[in-house]
Amino acid sequence: MARARSCVAVVFFVNGAMFSGWASRVPAIADRVGAGPAAIAIAVFGLSAGAVVGLPLAGALVTRFGSTAVVRAVLVGYAAALAAVGLAPTLALLTVALVGLGIGNGMLDVAMNTAAVEVERRYPRQVMAAFHAQFSFGGLAGSLIGAGAAAVGASPAAHLPVVAVVLAAIGLTAAFGLLPTSPEREAVGRSSPRRDRRLVVLGLLVLCSLLCEGAVYDWSAVYLRDEAGGSPAVAALGFAAFSLSMACCRLVADRLVDRVGRVRYVRAAGVLAAAGLALALLGPGATAGVVGFGLVGLALAGVVPTLFSAAAEGRDNPAGAIAVVSTIGYLGFLAGPALIGGIAAVSSLRPAVAALVVLALAVSAGAGVLRGR
């Protein structure tokens, strides 16, 4: 079990490192294909569209072939897409490569979470958040490697294919240590996950949480600079505080859930996230905003992993359940930046942050759905 748990954690780490690897080289990729911000935004939409396709597709494939087989196959395709992103000479080919990257990320997300469920079922407590912590640390590692490659003048064509091959080799090695899964066992479900109202509610809670996360990712620095009057350096600290607190809290979130229960944990997390956003909104100066966004990361760190665990618990078809919840929740990442930007365009970022407070409180209010099936 220790070996299986470590191998699942490595797969999560590899996914985070692959996904952040290309993001760290966006400026250099844009220069190579001769694309401005608007054109790159269209290409990046292909990434999101690919993920929306990959999530339900992975649910069907994991149900048919088992999570271990899908993890192995997807790692190869995911790495190939990352290498293609680095090598794409035109905007059109870059968009196609990003669609492939999005499909790979979405499919690996469902498959690796299903593999994590197989490990968690054999533990007396939740361990899902610890796996998601490795995704966060993988994202940090990928970003740092990308920054180093940019610092030494390595082009994306030289950097990303090498990273893709190395990460794929690490991931495939770890995949051989995953617990074996039976397609027949996963294929038999008492009811269709798509018709399960509880899964829909869990998906909506994931959507609210991810929309808050996505908004902080994309807008925290802008908010602290333009609305709170912070310097560029202080503005960047808001995102850093959010990311670091989220990654570290995920290492202990499982034990907190085990101690207080899922309902109380998510209910308290929603209130704490709302308080952090309110501090960023009403606090004096940019420093209060940095602390507030750090509290948001601390609060939301274990929410999505806990919701995934609740969705898969006791189900004959955990992959289908995770796919449904992930597909609904991922709309938060798709709609979040546009929604916040639209509100900011009409008035300012302050009403947008106020809307996030409402979403965080909605997560707290909906925590009752986490009671056992």
Protein Blocks (a to p, Z undefined) as FASTA:
>chain_A
ZZmmmmmmmmmmmmmmmmmmmmmmmmmmmmmnopafklmmmmmmmmmmmmmmmmmmmmmm
mmmnojklmmmmmmmmmmmmmmmmmmombfklmmmmmmmmmmmmmmmmmmmmmmmmmmmm
mpcbdfklmmmmmmmmmmmmmmmmmmmmmmnopafklmmmmmmmmmmmmmmmmmmmpccd
dfklmmpcfbdfklmmklmmmmmmmmmmmmmmmmmmmmmmmmmmmmnopafklmmmmmmm
mmmmmmmmmmmmmmmmmmnojklmmmmmmmmmmmmmmmmmmmgcjklmmmmmmmmmmmmm
mmmmmmmmmmmgopablmlmmmmmmmmmmmmmmmmmmmmmmmmmmmmmklmmmmmmmmmm
mmmmmmmmmpcZZ
